[in-house]
């Protein structure tokens, strides 16, 4: 389930048809997206998402492509990957490296914030 912040009211669940309009939000791993839903939410083609899977940038659950399910974290990674390619012209290998480094940086910042470093 993906939640969006509602001013003055807290959070509310997003419907799958509203995902295209989400730019920020809190990702909760209770729900999953099909390949088609992920593509619509990110405004991209299935070929692009399949390339991200082949490069291990995102990892679906399910053995066959028609059974693939993607987490909310995959939604965030695909959107970030699209921005890296569009804005900076980075190729898939560079996207994989950049996303991994960004996640590591986020993890280190969280550890510093909680005093675990």
C-alpha positions as CSV (number, residue, x, y, z in Angstrom):
1,X,0.0,0.0,0.0
2,X,1.2,3.5,-0.8
3,X,0.1,6.3,1.5
4,X,0.0,9.9,0.6
5,X,0.0,12.8,3.1
6,X,-3.3,14.7,3.3
7,X,-2.8,18.2,4.7
8,X,-4.2,18.3,8.3
9,X,-5.5,14.8,8.2
10,X,-2.5,12.5,8.2
11,X,-2.2,9.8,5.6
12,X,-4.6,8.0,3.2
13,X,-4.1,5.0,1.0
14,X,-3.6,5.6,-2.7
15,X,-5.6,3.8,-5.4
16,X,-3.6,2.2,-8.2
17,X,-5.1,4.6,-10.7
18,X,-3.7,7.5,-8.6
19,X,-0.1,6.3,-8.6
20,X,0.8,8.3,-11.7
21,X,0.3,11.5,-9.7
22,X,2.4,10.5,-6.7
23,X,5.8,12.3,-6.4
24,X,6.4,11.7,-2.7
25,X,4.9,9.4,-0.2
26,X,5.4,6.7,2.3
27,X,5.8,3.2,0.9
28,X,4.4,0.4,2.9
29,X,5.2,-3.1,1.7
30,X,1.7,-4.6,2.2
31,X,0.7,-4.3,-1.5
32,X,2.4,-5.1,-4.8
33,X,2.1,-3.8,-8.4
34,X,1.9,-5.7,-11.6
35,X,4.2,-4.9,-14.5
36,X,1.4,-2.9,-16.1
37,X,0.5,-1.0,-13.0
38,X,4.2,-0.1,-12.4
39,X,4.5,1.1,-16.0
40,X,1.4,3.3,-15.7
41,X,2.5,4.7,-12.4
42,X,5.9,5.6,-13.8
43,X,4.7,6.7,-17.2
44,X,7.1,4.3,-19.0
45,X,7.1,1.2,-21.2
46,X,7.4,-2.4,-20.1
47,X,10.7,-2.7,-22.1
48,X,12.3,-0.1,-19.8
49,X,11.2,-1.9,-16.6
50,X,12.3,-5.2,-18.0
51,X,15.8,-3.7,-18.7
52,X,15.9,-2.5,-15.0
53,X,15.1,-6.1,-13.9
54,X,17.8,-7.5,-16.2
55,X,20.3,-5.1,-14.7
56,X,19.1,-6.1,-11.1
57,X,18.1,-2.5,-10.4
58,X,14.7,-3.8,-9.3
59,X,13.7,-7.3,-8.4
60,X,10.2,-8.5,-8.9
61,X,8.7,-11.4,-7.0
62,X,7.4,-14.2,-9.2
63,X,9.3,-16.5,-11.6
64,X,7.6,-15.7,-14.9
65,X,7.1,-12.2,-16.3
66,X,3.3,-12.5,-16.3
67,X,3.4,-13.3,-12.5
68,X,5.8,-10.5,-11.6
69,X,4.9,-8.3,-8.7
70,X,6.8,-5.2,-7.7
71,X,7.1,-3.6,-4.3
72,X,6.5,0.1,-3.5
73,X,10.3,0.4,-3.2
74,X,10.5,-0.7,-6.9
75,X,8.2,2.1,-7.8
76,X,10.5,4.6,-6.1
77,X,13.6,3.1,-7.7
78,X,12.0,3.1,-11.2
79,X,11.0,6.8,-10.9
80,X,14.5,7.6,-9.6
81,X,16.1,5.7,-12.5
82,X,13.9,7.6,-15.0
83,X,15.0,10.9,-13.6
84,X,18.7,9.9,-13.7
85,X,18.4,8.9,-17.3
86,X,16.3,11.9,-18.4
87,X,18.1,14.6,-16.4
88,X,21.7,13.3,-16.5
89,X,21.8,10.9,-19.4
90,X,23.1,8.1,-17.2
91,X,23.1,4.5,-18.7
92,X,21.7,1.5,-16.9
93,X,25.0,0.5,-15.2
94,X,25.4,4.1,-14.0
95,X,21.8,4.1,-12.7
96,X,22.4,0.9,-10.8
97,X,25.5,2.4,-9.2
98,X,23.9,5.8,-8.4
99,X,20.8,4.2,-6.8
100,X,22.9,1.9,-4.6
101,X,25.1,4.8,-3.5
102,X,22.1,7.0,-2.8
103,X,20.6,4.2,-0.7
104,X,23.8,3.8,1.2
105,X,24.0,7.6,1.8
106,X,20.4,7.5,3.1
107,X,21.2,4.6,5.4
108,X,24.3,6.4,6.8
109,X,22.4,9.5,7.4
110,X,19.7,7.6,9.3
111,X,22.4,5.9,11.4
112,X,24.0,9.3,12.3
113,X,20.6,10.7,13.1
114,X,19.9,7.9,15.6
115,X,23.4,7.9,17.0
116,X,24.3,4.5,15.8
117,X,27.6,5.7,14.3
